[in-house]
Amino acid sequence: MRYITQLVIVAALAVIGKTLVAADILPPASQRFAAATGDEEPSLRRHVLPLLGRLGCNGRACHGSFQGQGGFRLSLFGYDFAADHAALLGGETPRTDLKNPAASLILQKPTLGTDHEGGERLKKNTWQHHLLQRWIAAGAKPVAENEAEILGLIVEPREIVFRKKGEQARLRVIAEWTDGSQEDVTSLCRFRSNDESLAEIDENGVVTALGPGDTAVVAFYDNGVTPIPVLLPVSDLVGAKYPPVATPTKVDELVVAKLSKLGIVPADLCSDADFLRRASLDITGTLPSPAEITSFLADTTSDKRNRKIDELLERPAYATWWATKMCDWQGNTSALGPQGCEQNLNGAKARQWHAWIERRLVRNDPYDKLVAGIVLATGKQPEQSFDDYSAEMSGYFRSDKPADFAARETMPYYWSRRQLGSSSGKALAFAYSFLGVSLQCAECHKHPYDQWTKQDFDQFAMFFDGVRYGGGDRNRTKEMKEALGLTGDEDSGDFKRKFVALLGEGNTLPFKDLSVPRPNPNAKNNKPRPNKAGRVITPRLLGGEEVVTNEYPDPRQPLMDWMRQADNPYFARALVNRVWASYFHVGLIDPPDDLNLANPPSNPALLDYLSAAFIEHQYDLKWLHREITRSYTYQLSCRPNATNLHDERNFSRAVIRRLPAEVTYDALVYATATEEARKTLDEKPAALRAIGVVSGLTGRDAGASNYAVNLFGKPPRAINCDCERSAEPNLLQRVFLRNDQELEQLLDRKDGWLKELSGNKNLKIDDAIIREAYLRTLSRPPNEKELTIAREHAAAADQHAGLRDLLWALLNTKEFVVIH
């Protein structure tokens, strides 16, 4: 691999027992260039450009902006060595003067020897000034083609554990290069704290503890980005003072190992009622029934929680709910595309997409196999004629007994999304969906917090050149349409409605196809193409090697092969991190869709363990769910103690979470339904419930038009960001629960619990009915105070009206709309 992260380097050094020898490490530039003259020539890559970055010259607000400043532009963060060299030496007024180095503008302006809008950036006769002047005096040489690449950064210390507020520690940063050299680059690094309320770091790498807790400081140099954990215990319960804590699983061991450094003691285990509600909502998106709660609370066996987890994972709702989550990550939306006669089918295609994933979750197909069915998806098979392909696709949209799309080996609709019209759009979406990596920055410039450059992005995007959803056999398409009298503007509403109607009647209509470029045996690479600088670029894996895509029947195949490699740094980790975040409301890496070097996991050992074990278990999704939910960590109470009151990133207690949008709506349906109606909803959750694609009450597409689920934060899936799904409360949500017409309809509907009880003219609200109301909504029995209040209200009101009031009041409690 071209780039090796700091974690890999540290692991390698630990294995081979290598130690840093001071004699082998070049002293820092601040020492070597302290004098105005000397034998050593500064390097553009190793010294000049990092120094300009540290001084802020190539930042967004200065010469690194798109338009530059004062007619002088540098690449943002100094990633384009050739362009920066040309900018420094070229133009009408070159910034360097080879004949008179001291008169060079890159020395005169930042020292205010001449006017400079950026103000003073360095002082004369400092090592920084000498370094730049000595580079110019030596001929201002560019970066050589065969110049060594950076391997990574080694930072000492590798972790900082402070003892008190105000304490300081100094970092030392060593760069390792492919030619075997090592250099102390501390004085050339840029530094950042990920949480300035806990720790700050100055330009010299001195870290100061500001408050209890943990964060990371990050060192940036060249293409190296390395985070260093920083901890200040929140209590004196560390070392020998840390109390004994049960750790029955590997997950618990790794979580408590981190907590013990911080002096944080985990909360007690949650109650059985809290566990059942939490696990049911997290695993199946469904409230437990009153009968299920009663049975579970009465069960005295020691393994009942593990058995319940296994049972929940076998329910249809598990596959339905987690298929919806995967559809979030993959961008399954009824606003698919491309434009044309098939646009009116996008809602049906979205449901087919969901059903395809759901089928594989029911079978517990390995995650890598599920993803391969999307990544390597095909439309028309090589042996299929266009007519046979169109007949196959048309069969999925018949009104009477449509063919089973979920039985298809692959799922091509991922590649039909509007955002995937270009190779760059495909690269952005692919990295987000399957790698948890955000590449938007690298599309234009060097990523500010990761190793990716624009060239890295362009080379990664080349894997998707020629992958296109659309087209087909034009002549046959025209003939098939004319034979059915389907003429006119394909984008018109009349045309699309007729197209859908003809399909529903069982006719065969022409369908667009997913085309993938085939290899050209005469080409060295599939499609080498020049970039804007005129340099030929070839496909390259993220952080990996160049690939001759011509050697593969499908240019996407090397991507899938790479993701399946055990040492792939993203594929398994991205899925593990997202699943973890679904259970804890915060990822081990957070946000969960932003795996970058400057955003380290809060518990690296835990993420490493789960990712490696997930691969060892052949990408078994149910194994991953069990491993997480069987841990004490998942089953902790939300009630804090003195040490974990403010902890929301180290999993020492449950964090109260708002129900996801679809789960909120289904909870309202379930809490107000008869037992018979609930059984019907349980049998086909994807077809009848909001956690699938269609809402049970209205029959409308929940992804596009259902008011309630959109109000509670269902994502439109229009952009590449997990942030689309919102859990933020707002006033309209409260208004909906208090008096919206749809809620009124739920309370009073024909298949509702209240309607069922209204047949009893002699209804008496007793403790049993009050208890059932609580079990239906809050998934627990009422306490004595709550029972008393309910009895008093019932005694003073009409019994039917009083019961309706009680159910309405419970639906409007904060406890109902959260997972706790």
GIHU-V304992 format. One record per pair of residues at least 12 apart in sequence whose ideal C-beta (glycine too) atoms are under 8 Angstrom apart, sorted by the first residue. I is the first residue (numbers start at 0). J is the second residue. If there is no record, write none. Layout:
# GIHU-V304992
i=I j=J
i=I j=J
This chain:
# GIHU-V304992
i=0 j=542
i=0 j=543
i=0 j=544
i=1 j=148
i=1 j=542
i=1 j=543
i=1 j=544
i=2 j=151
i=2 j=222
i=2 j=450
i=2 j=542
i=3 j=150
i=3 j=151
i=4 j=151
i=4 j=225
i=4 j=568
i=4 j=596
i=5 j=151
i=5 j=152
i=5 j=153
i=5 j=154
i=5 j=223
i=5 j=224
i=5 j=225
i=5 j=226
i=5 j=596
i=6 j=603
i=7 j=151
i=8 j=150
i=8 j=151
i=8 j=152
i=8 j=153
i=8 j=175
i=9 j=153
i=9 j=157
i=12 j=153
i=19 j=153
i=19 j=155
i=19 j=173
i=19 j=181
i=23 j=181
i=24 j=173
i=24 j=181
i=24 j=182
i=24 j=183
i=25 j=180
i=25 j=181
i=25 j=182
i=25 j=183
i=26 j=183
i=27 j=182
i=27 j=183
i=27 j=184
i=27 j=185
i=27 j=186
i=27 j=187
i=28 j=41
i=28 j=46
i=28 j=50
i=28 j=126
i=28 j=130
i=28 j=184
i=28 j=186
i=28 j=187
i=29 j=126
i=29 j=186
i=30 j=126
i=32 j=46
i=32 j=126
i=32 j=129
i=32 j=130
i=32 j=133
i=33 j=126
i=33 j=129
i=34 j=129
i=35 j=124
i=35 j=129
i=35 j=132
i=35 j=133
i=36 j=133
i=37 j=133
i=39 j=133
i=40 j=133
i=40 j=134
i=40 j=137
i=40 j=140
i=41 j=130
i=41 j=131
i=41 j=133
i=41 j=134
i=41 j=137
i=42 j=134
i=42 j=142
i=42 j=146
i=43 j=80
i=43 j=83
i=43 j=84
i=43 j=134
i=43 j=139
i=43 j=140
i=43 j=141
i=43 j=142
i=44 j=80
i=44 j=142
i=44 j=146
i=44 j=221
i=45 j=174
i=45 j=182
i=45 j=184
i=45 j=187
i=45 j=221
i=46 j=130
i=46 j=134
i=46 j=187
i=47 j=130
i=47 j=131
i=47 j=134
i=48 j=77
i=48 j=80
i=48 j=83
i=48 j=221
i=49 j=77
i=49 j=184
i=49 j=187
i=49 j=188
i=49 j=220
i=49 j=221
i=50 j=127
i=50 j=130
i=50 j=131
i=50 j=187
i=51 j=73
i=51 j=77
i=52 j=76
i=52 j=77
i=52 j=189
i=52 j=219
i=53 j=187
i=53 j=188
i=53 j=189
i=53 j=202
i=54 j=109
i=54 j=120
i=54 j=121
i=54 j=127
i=55 j=117
i=55 j=120
i=56 j=73
i=56 j=109
i=56 j=117
i=56 j=120
i=57 j=73
i=57 j=74
i=57 j=75
i=57 j=76
i=57 j=77
i=57 j=83
i=58 j=75
i=58 j=76
i=59 j=75
i=61 j=117
i=63 j=75
i=63 j=76
i=63 j=77
i=63 j=444
i=65 j=443
i=68 j=116
i=68 j=117
i=69 j=116
i=70 j=90
i=70 j=91
i=70 j=92
i=71 j=86
i=71 j=90
i=71 j=94
i=72 j=86
i=73 j=86
i=74 j=444
i=74 j=445
i=75 j=444
i=75 j=445
i=75 j=447
i=76 j=444
i=76 j=445
i=76 j=447
i=77 j=445
i=78 j=222
i=78 j=444
i=78 j=445
i=78 j=452
i=78 j=453
i=79 j=445
i=79 j=452
i=79 j=453
i=79 j=532
i=80 j=141
i=80 j=142
i=81 j=141
i=81 j=142
i=81 j=532
i=82 j=532
i=84 j=139
i=84 j=141
i=84 j=142
i=87 j=105
i=87 j=139
i=88 j=139
i=92 j=104
i=95 j=135
i=95 j=139
i=96 j=135
i=97 j=135
i=97 j=138
i=97 j=139
i=100 j=132
i=100 j=135
i=100 j=136
i=101 j=132
i=103 j=131
i=103 j=132
i=103 j=135
i=105 j=131
i=105 j=135
i=106 j=128
i=106 j=131
i=106 j=132
i=106 j=135
i=109 j=121
i=110 j=122
i=110 j=123
i=110 j=128
i=126 j=186
i=147 j=176
i=147 j=177
i=147 j=178
i=147 j=180
i=148 j=176
i=148 j=177
i=149 j=174
i=149 j=175
i=149 j=176
i=149 j=177
i=149 j=220
i=149 j=221
i=149 j=222
i=149 j=223
i=150 j=175
i=150 j=176
i=150 j=177
i=151 j=174
i=151 j=175
i=151 j=223
i=151 j=225
i=152 j=172
i=152 j=173
i=152 j=174
i=152 j=175
i=152 j=184
i=152 j=218
i=152 j=220
i=152 j=223
i=152 j=224
i=152 j=225
i=153 j=172
i=153 j=173
i=153 j=175
i=153 j=225
i=154 j=170
i=154 j=171
i=154 j=172
i=154 j=173
i=154 j=218
i=154 j=225
i=154 j=227
i=155 j=170
i=155 j=171
i=155 j=173
i=156 j=168
i=156 j=170
i=156 j=227
i=157 j=227
i=158 j=227
i=158 j=228
i=158 j=229
i=158 j=230
i=159 j=206
i=159 j=216
i=159 j=227
i=159 j=228
i=159 j=229
i=159 j=230
i=160 j=230
i=160 j=231
i=160 j=232
i=160 j=260
i=161 j=208
i=161 j=229
i=161 j=230
i=161 j=231
i=162 j=231
i=162 j=232
i=163 j=208
i=163 j=231
i=164 j=208
i=164 j=209
i=164 j=210
i=164 j=211
i=164 j=231
i=165 j=207
i=165 j=208
i=166 j=207
i=166 j=208
i=166 j=231
i=167 j=205
i=167 j=206
i=167 j=207
i=167 j=208
i=168 j=205
i=168 j=206
i=169 j=203
i=169 j=204
i=169 j=205
i=169 j=206
i=170 j=185
i=170 j=190
i=170 j=200
i=170 j=204
i=170 j=205
i=170 j=206
i=170 j=216
i=170 j=218
i=170 j=227
i=171 j=183
i=171 j=185
i=171 j=204
i=172 j=184
i=172 j=185
i=172 j=188
i=172 j=204
i=172 j=218
i=172 j=220
i=172 j=225
i=174 j=220
i=174 j=221
i=174 j=223
i=184 j=220
i=185 j=203
i=185 j=204
i=186 j=203
i=187 j=220
i=188 j=204
i=188 j=218
i=188 j=219
i=188 j=220
i=189 j=218
i=189 j=219
i=189 j=220
i=190 j=202
i=190 j=204
i=190 j=216
i=190 j=217
i=190 j=218
i=190 j=219
i=191 j=216
i=191 j=217
i=191 j=219
i=191 j=597
i=192 j=206
i=192 j=214
i=192 j=215
i=192 j=216
i=192 j=217
i=192 j=229
i=193 j=214
i=193 j=215
i=193 j=216
i=193 j=217
i=193 j=226
i=193 j=597
i=193 j=598
i=194 j=212
i=194 j=214
i=195 j=209
i=196 j=209
i=196 j=210
i=197 j=209
i=197 j=210
i=197 j=211
i=197 j=212
i=197 j=213
i=197 j=214
i=197 j=229
i=197 j=231
i=198 j=214
i=198 j=216
i=198 j=229
i=198 j=231
i=200 j=216
i=204 j=218
i=206 j=227
i=206 j=229
i=208 j=229
i=208 j=231
i=210 j=231
i=211 j=231
i=211 j=232
i=211 j=233
i=211 j=261
i=212 j=230
i=212 j=231
i=212 j=233
i=212 j=261
i=212 j=645
i=212 j=646
i=213 j=228
i=213 j=229
i=213 j=230
i=213 j=231
i=213 j=261
i=213 j=601
i=213 j=648
i=213 j=649
i=214 j=228
i=214 j=229
i=215 j=227
i=215 j=228
i=215 j=229
i=215 j=599
i=216 j=229
i=217 j=448
i=217 j=596
i=217 j=597
i=219 j=597
i=222 j=450
i=222 j=452
i=223 j=450
i=224 j=448
i=224 j=449
i=224 j=450
i=224 j=595
i=224 j=596
i=224 j=597
i=225 j=596
i=226 j=596
i=226 j=597
i=226 j=598
i=226 j=599
i=228 j=599
i=230 j=260
i=230 j=261
i=232 j=260
i=232 j=261
i=232 j=262
i=233 j=261
i=233 j=262
i=233 j=263
i=233 j=642
i=233 j=645
i=233 j=646
i=234 j=262
i=234 j=263
i=234 j=641
i=234 j=642
i=235 j=262
i=236 j=262
i=236 j=263
i=236 j=264
i=236 j=642
i=237 j=259
i=237 j=260
i=237 j=261
i=237 j=262
i=241 j=259
i=241 j=262
i=241 j=264
i=242 j=264
i=244 j=258
i=244 j=259
i=244 j=264
i=244 j=265
i=245 j=631
i=246 j=631
i=247 j=630
i=247 j=631
i=248 j=626
i=248 j=629
i=248 j=630
i=248 j=631
i=248 j=632
i=249 j=608
i=249 j=612
i=249 j=626
i=250 j=605
i=250 j=608
i=250 j=609
i=250 j=626
i=250 j=627
i=250 j=630
i=250 j=632
i=250 j=633
i=251 j=630
i=251 j=631
i=251 j=632
i=253 j=602
i=253 j=604
i=253 j=605
i=253 j=608
i=254 j=602
i=254 j=605
i=254 j=630
i=254 j=632
i=254 j=649
i=254 j=650
i=254 j=651
i=256 j=604
i=257 j=601
i=257 j=602
i=257 j=604
i=257 j=605
i=257 j=649
i=258 j=649
i=258 j=651
i=261 j=646
i=261 j=649
i=262 j=642
i=263 j=642
i=263 j=643
i=263 j=646
i=263 j=649
i=263 j=651
i=264 j=640
i=264 j=642
i=264 j=643
i=264 j=651
i=265 j=631
i=265 j=632
i=265 j=635
i=265 j=643
i=265 j=651
i=265 j=652
i=266 j=635
i=266 j=636
i=266 j=637
i=266 j=638
i=266 j=639
i=266 j=640
i=266 j=643
i=266 j=651
i=266 j=652
i=266 j=653
i=267 j=635
i=267 j=636
i=267 j=638
i=268 j=631
i=268 j=634
i=268 j=635
i=268 j=636
i=269 j=634
i=269 j=635
i=269 j=636
i=269 j=637
i=269 j=653
i=270 j=636
i=270 j=779
i=271 j=295
i=271 j=296
i=271 j=303
i=271 j=304
i=272 j=292
i=272 j=296
i=272 j=778
i=272 j=779
i=272 j=780
i=273 j=636
i=273 j=637
i=273 j=779
i=273 j=819
i=274 j=304
i=274 j=307
i=274 j=634
i=275 j=287
i=275 j=291
i=275 j=292
i=275 j=295
i=275 j=307
i=275 j=778
i=276 j=777
i=276 j=778
i=276 j=779
i=276 j=818
i=276 j=819
i=277 j=653
i=277 j=818
i=277 j=819
i=278 j=304
i=278 j=307
i=278 j=308
i=278 j=311
i=278 j=628
i=279 j=311
i=279 j=778
i=280 j=658
i=280 j=662
i=280 j=666
i=280 j=818
i=281 j=581
i=281 j=582
i=281 j=628
i=281 j=818
i=282 j=308
i=282 j=311
i=282 j=312
i=282 j=317
i=282 j=320
i=282 j=624
i=282 j=628
i=283 j=311
i=283 j=314
i=283 j=316
i=283 j=317
i=283 j=320
i=284 j=316
i=284 j=319
i=284 j=320
i=284 j=323
i=284 j=659
i=284 j=661
i=284 j=662
i=284 j=665
i=284 j=690
i=285 j=314
i=285 j=316
i=285 j=320
i=285 j=662
i=285 j=665
i=285 j=669
i=285 j=681
i=285 j=684
i=285 j=690
i=286 j=665
i=286 j=666
i=286 j=669
i=286 j=670
i=286 j=775
i=286 j=778
i=287 j=778
i=288 j=674
i=288 j=677
i=288 j=774
i=289 j=771
i=289 j=774
i=289 j=775
i=290 j=674
i=292 j=774
i=292 j=778
i=292 j=779
i=293 j=774
i=295 j=307
i=296 j=780
i=304 j=629
i=304 j=634
i=305 j=625
i=305 j=629
i=308 j=624
i=308 j=625
i=308 j=628
i=308 j=629
i=309 j=625
i=312 j=621
i=312 j=624
i=312 j=625
i=314 j=681
i=315 j=361
i=315 j=681
i=315 j=682
i=315 j=683
i=315 j=684
i=315 j=685
i=316 j=681
i=316 j=684
i=316 j=688
i=316 j=690
i=317 j=360
i=318 j=357
i=318 j=358
i=318 j=360
i=318 j=361
i=319 j=357
i=319 j=684
i=319 j=685
i=319 j=688
i=319 j=690
i=319 j=691
i=320 j=661
i=320 j=662
i=320 j=684
i=320 j=690
i=321 j=360
i=321 j=620
i=322 j=353
i=322 j=354
i=322 j=356
i=322 j=357
i=322 j=360
i=322 j=685
i=322 j=691
i=323 j=353
i=323 j=661
i=323 j=690
i=323 j=691
i=323 j=692
i=324 j=577
i=324 j=581
i=325 j=356
i=326 j=349
i=326 j=352
i=326 j=353
i=326 j=356
i=326 j=716
i=327 j=714
i=327 j=716
i=327 j=721
i=327 j=723
i=327 j=724
i=328 j=431
i=328 j=432
i=328 j=577
i=328 j=592
i=328 j=721
i=329 j=352
i=329 j=373
i=329 j=413
i=329 j=432
i=330 j=413
i=330 j=416
i=330 j=418
i=330 j=428
i=330 j=432
i=330 j=716
i=330 j=719
i=331 j=349
i=331 j=352
i=331 j=353
i=331 j=412
i=331 j=413
i=331 j=716
i=332 j=345
i=332 j=349
i=332 j=416
i=332 j=702
i=332 j=715
i=332 j=716
i=332 j=717
i=333 j=345
i=333 j=346
i=333 j=348
i=333 j=349
i=333 j=700
i=333 j=702
i=333 j=703
i=334 j=417
i=334 j=703
i=334 j=715
i=334 j=717
i=335 j=348
i=335 j=349
i=335 j=412
i=335 j=415
i=335 j=416
i=335 j=417
i=336 j=415
i=336 j=416
i=336 j=417
i=336 j=420
i=337 j=415
i=337 j=417
i=337 j=420
i=337 j=468
i=337 j=469
i=337 j=511
i=338 j=490
i=339 j=469
i=339 j=489
i=339 j=490
i=339 j=511
i=340 j=485
i=340 j=489
i=340 j=494
i=340 j=495
i=340 j=498
i=340 j=508
i=341 j=498
i=341 j=510
i=341 j=511
i=342 j=490
i=342 j=495
i=343 j=495
i=343 j=496
i=343 j=498
i=343 j=499
i=344 j=396
i=344 j=499
i=344 j=502
i=346 j=700
i=346 j=703
i=347 j=395
i=347 j=396
i=348 j=412
i=348 j=415
i=349 j=412
i=349 j=692
i=349 j=700
i=349 j=702
i=350 j=692
i=350 j=693
i=351 j=395
i=351 j=404
i=351 j=405
i=351 j=412
i=352 j=410
i=352 j=412
i=352 j=413
i=353 j=685
i=353 j=691
i=353 j=692
i=354 j=404
i=354 j=405
i=354 j=685
i=355 j=372
i=355 j=404
i=355 j=405
i=355 j=407
i=355 j=410
i=356 j=369
i=356 j=410
i=357 j=405
i=357 j=685
i=357 j=691
i=358 j=405
i=358 j=406
i=359 j=372
i=360 j=620
i=363 j=619
i=363 j=620
i=363 j=621
i=365 j=617
i=365 j=618
i=365 j=619
i=365 j=620
i=366 j=574
i=366 j=613
i=366 j=618
i=366 j=619
i=366 j=620
i=367 j=562
i=367 j=563
i=367 j=570
i=367 j=618
i=368 j=618
i=370 j=433
i=370 j=559
i=370 j=562
i=370 j=570
i=371 j=559
i=372 j=408
i=372 j=409
i=372 j=410
i=373 j=409
i=373 j=410
i=373 j=413
i=374 j=429
i=374 j=433
i=374 j=555
i=374 j=558
i=374 j=559
i=374 j=562
i=375 j=409
i=375 j=553
i=375 j=555
i=375 j=556
i=375 j=559
i=376 j=409
i=376 j=410
i=376 j=411
i=376 j=413
i=376 j=414
i=376 j=513
i=377 j=409
i=377 j=411
i=377 j=513
i=377 j=515
i=378 j=392
i=378 j=411
i=378 j=468
i=378 j=510
i=378 j=511
i=378 j=512
i=378 j=513
i=378 j=514
i=379 j=512
i=379 j=513
i=385 j=471
i=385 j=472
i=385 j=475
i=385 j=509
i=385 j=512
i=386 j=475
i=386 j=479
i=386 j=507
i=388 j=510
i=388 j=512
i=389 j=479
i=389 j=507
i=389 j=508
i=389 j=509
i=389 j=510
i=390 j=507
i=392 j=510
i=393 j=502
i=393 j=506
i=393 j=507
i=393 j=508
i=393 j=510
i=396 j=499
i=396 j=502
i=396 j=503
i=397 j=502
i=397 j=503
i=397 j=504
i=397 j=505
i=398 j=503
i=398 j=504
i=398 j=505
i=399 j=505
i=411 j=468
i=411 j=513
i=413 j=432
i=414 j=466
i=414 j=467
i=414 j=468
i=414 j=513
i=415 j=468
i=415 j=511
i=415 j=513
i=416 j=428
i=418 j=717
i=418 j=718
i=418 j=719
i=419 j=468
i=422 j=460
i=422 j=461
i=422 j=463
i=422 j=464
i=422 j=466
i=423 j=442
i=423 j=456
i=423 j=460
i=425 j=460
i=425 j=463
i=425 j=466
i=426 j=438
i=426 j=456
i=426 j=459
i=426 j=460
i=426 j=462
i=426 j=463
i=427 j=439
i=427 j=442
i=427 j=719
i=428 j=719
i=429 j=463
i=429 j=558
i=430 j=459
i=430 j=541
i=431 j=592
i=431 j=719
i=431 j=720
i=432 j=719
i=433 j=562
i=433 j=569
i=433 j=570
i=433 j=573
i=434 j=541
i=434 j=562
i=434 j=569
i=434 j=570
i=434 j=573
i=434 j=594
i=435 j=569
i=435 j=572
i=435 j=573
i=435 j=574
i=435 j=576
i=435 j=577
i=435 j=588
i=435 j=591
i=435 j=592
i=435 j=593
i=435 j=594
i=436 j=541
i=436 j=569
i=436 j=573
i=436 j=593
i=436 j=594
i=436 j=595
i=437 j=592
i=437 j=593
i=437 j=595
i=437 j=719
i=437 j=720
i=438 j=451
i=438 j=456
i=438 j=459
i=439 j=719
i=441 j=453
i=441 j=455
i=441 j=456
i=442 j=456
i=446 j=595
i=448 j=595
i=448 j=596
i=448 j=597
i=448 j=598
i=449 j=595
i=449 j=596
i=449 j=597
i=450 j=542
i=450 j=596
i=451 j=541
i=454 j=530
i=454 j=536
i=455 j=539
i=455 j=541
i=457 j=530
i=457 j=536
i=458 j=536
i=458 j=537
i=458 j=538
i=458 j=539
i=458 j=545
i=459 j=538
i=459 j=539
i=459 j=540
i=459 j=541
i=461 j=525
i=461 j=526
i=461 j=528
i=461 j=536
i=461 j=537
i=461 j=538
i=461 j=539
i=461 j=548
i=462 j=538
i=462 j=546
i=462 j=548
i=462 j=554
i=462 j=555
i=462 j=557
i=462 j=558
i=463 j=554
i=463 j=555
i=464 j=516
i=464 j=525
i=464 j=526
i=464 j=528
i=464 j=554
i=465 j=514
i=465 j=515
i=465 j=516
i=465 j=526
i=465 j=554
i=466 j=513
i=466 j=514
i=466 j=515
i=466 j=516
i=466 j=554
i=466 j=555
i=467 j=513
i=467 j=514
i=468 j=511
i=468 j=512
i=468 j=513
i=468 j=514
i=469 j=511
i=469 j=512
i=469 j=514
i=470 j=511
i=470 j=512
i=470 j=514
i=471 j=509
i=471 j=510
i=471 j=511
i=471 j=512
i=472 j=509
i=475 j=509
i=476 j=509
i=479 j=507
i=479 j=508
i=479 j=509
i=480 j=508
i=480 j=509
i=483 j=501
i=483 j=506
i=483 j=508
i=485 j=497
i=485 j=498
i=485 j=501
i=485 j=508
i=515 j=553
i=515 j=554
i=515 j=555
i=516 j=554
i=517 j=552
i=518 j=548
i=518 j=549
i=518 j=550
i=518 j=551
i=518 j=552
i=519 j=549
i=520 j=549
i=522 j=549
i=523 j=547
i=523 j=549
i=524 j=537
i=524 j=538
i=524 j=547
i=524 j=548
i=524 j=549
i=525 j=538
i=525 j=547
i=525 j=548
i=525 j=549
i=525 j=554
i=526 j=548
i=538 j=554
i=538 j=557
i=540 j=557
i=540 j=558
i=540 j=561
i=541 j=569
i=542 j=568
i=543 j=561
i=565 j=611
i=565 j=614
i=568 j=594
i=569 j=594
i=571 j=610
i=571 j=611
i=571 j=613
i=571 j=614
i=571 j=618
i=572 j=588
i=572 j=594
i=572 j=606
i=572 j=610
i=573 j=591
i=573 j=592
i=573 j=594
i=574 j=613
i=574 j=623
i=575 j=587
i=575 j=606
i=575 j=609
i=575 j=610
i=575 j=613
i=575 j=623
i=576 j=588
i=576 j=591
i=576 j=594
i=576 j=600
i=576 j=606
i=577 j=591
i=577 j=592
i=577 j=721
i=578 j=623
i=578 j=624
i=578 j=627
i=579 j=591
i=579 j=609
i=579 j=627
i=582 j=627
i=582 j=628
i=582 j=633
i=583 j=633
i=583 j=650
i=583 j=654
i=584 j=654
i=584 j=656
i=584 j=726
i=585 j=647
i=585 j=648
i=585 j=654
i=587 j=600
i=587 j=601
i=587 j=602
i=587 j=605
i=587 j=606
i=588 j=600
i=588 j=601
i=588 j=606
i=589 j=601
i=589 j=648
i=590 j=721
i=590 j=722
i=591 j=721
i=592 j=719
i=592 j=720
i=592 j=721
i=592 j=722
i=601 j=648
i=601 j=649
i=602 j=649
i=602 j=650
i=609 j=623
i=609 j=626
i=609 j=627
i=612 j=626
i=632 j=650
i=635 j=650
i=635 j=651
i=635 j=652
i=635 j=653
i=636 j=652
i=636 j=653
i=637 j=652
i=637 j=653
i=637 j=654
i=637 j=655
i=637 j=819
i=638 j=652
i=639 j=652
i=640 j=652
i=653 j=819
i=655 j=817
i=655 j=818
i=655 j=819
i=656 j=726
i=656 j=817
i=656 j=818
i=656 j=819
i=657 j=726
i=657 j=727
i=657 j=728
i=657 j=816
i=657 j=817
i=657 j=818
i=658 j=711
i=658 j=816
i=658 j=817
i=658 j=818
i=659 j=711
i=659 j=712
i=659 j=713
i=659 j=724
i=659 j=726
i=660 j=689
i=660 j=707
i=660 j=708
i=660 j=709
i=660 j=710
i=660 j=711
i=660 j=712
i=660 j=713
i=660 j=724
i=661 j=688
i=661 j=689
i=661 j=690
i=661 j=701
i=661 j=708
i=661 j=713
i=662 j=689
i=662 j=690
i=663 j=707
i=663 j=708
i=663 j=711
i=663 j=816
i=664 j=689
i=664 j=694
i=664 j=701
i=664 j=705
i=664 j=707
i=664 j=708
i=664 j=711
i=665 j=680
i=665 j=688
i=665 j=689
i=665 j=690
i=665 j=695
i=666 j=815
i=666 j=816
i=667 j=707
i=667 j=742
i=667 j=745
i=667 j=810
i=668 j=680
i=668 j=688
i=668 j=689
i=668 j=695
i=668 j=696
i=668 j=745
i=669 j=775
i=670 j=775
i=670 j=776
i=670 j=806
i=670 j=809
i=670 j=810
i=670 j=815
i=671 j=745
i=671 j=746
i=671 j=748
i=671 j=751
i=671 j=752
i=671 j=753
i=671 j=775
i=671 j=806
i=671 j=810
i=672 j=750
i=672 j=751
i=672 j=752
i=673 j=750
i=673 j=751
i=673 j=752
i=673 j=754
i=673 j=755
i=675 j=750
i=676 j=750
i=676 j=751
i=680 j=695
i=689 j=701
i=689 j=705
i=689 j=707
i=689 j=708
i=694 j=707
i=694 j=708
i=696 j=741
i=696 j=744
i=696 j=745
i=696 j=748
i=697 j=741
i=701 j=713
i=702 j=715
i=702 j=716
i=706 j=741
i=707 j=735
i=707 j=739
i=707 j=741
i=710 j=731
i=710 j=732
i=710 j=735
i=711 j=732
i=712 j=724
i=712 j=725
i=712 j=726
i=712 j=727
i=736 j=810
i=736 j=811
i=736 j=816
i=737 j=811
i=742 j=810
i=746 j=803
i=746 j=806
i=746 j=807
i=752 j=775
i=752 j=806
i=753 j=799
i=753 j=802
i=753 j=803
i=753 j=806
i=756 j=768
i=756 j=799
i=756 j=802
i=757 j=799
i=762 j=798
i=762 j=799
i=762 j=802
i=763 j=798
i=764 j=789
i=764 j=790
i=764 j=793
i=764 j=798
i=764 j=801
i=764 j=802
i=764 j=805
i=766 j=786
i=766 j=790
i=768 j=802
i=769 j=781
i=769 j=786
i=769 j=789
i=769 j=790
i=769 j=793
i=769 j=805
i=772 j=789
i=772 j=802
i=772 j=805
i=772 j=806
i=772 j=809
i=773 j=785
i=773 j=809
i=775 j=806
i=775 j=809
i=776 j=806
i=776 j=809
i=776 j=810
i=776 j=812
i=776 j=815
i=777 j=809
i=777 j=812
i=777 j=814
i=777 j=815
i=789 j=805
i=792 j=804
i=792 j=805
i=793 j=805
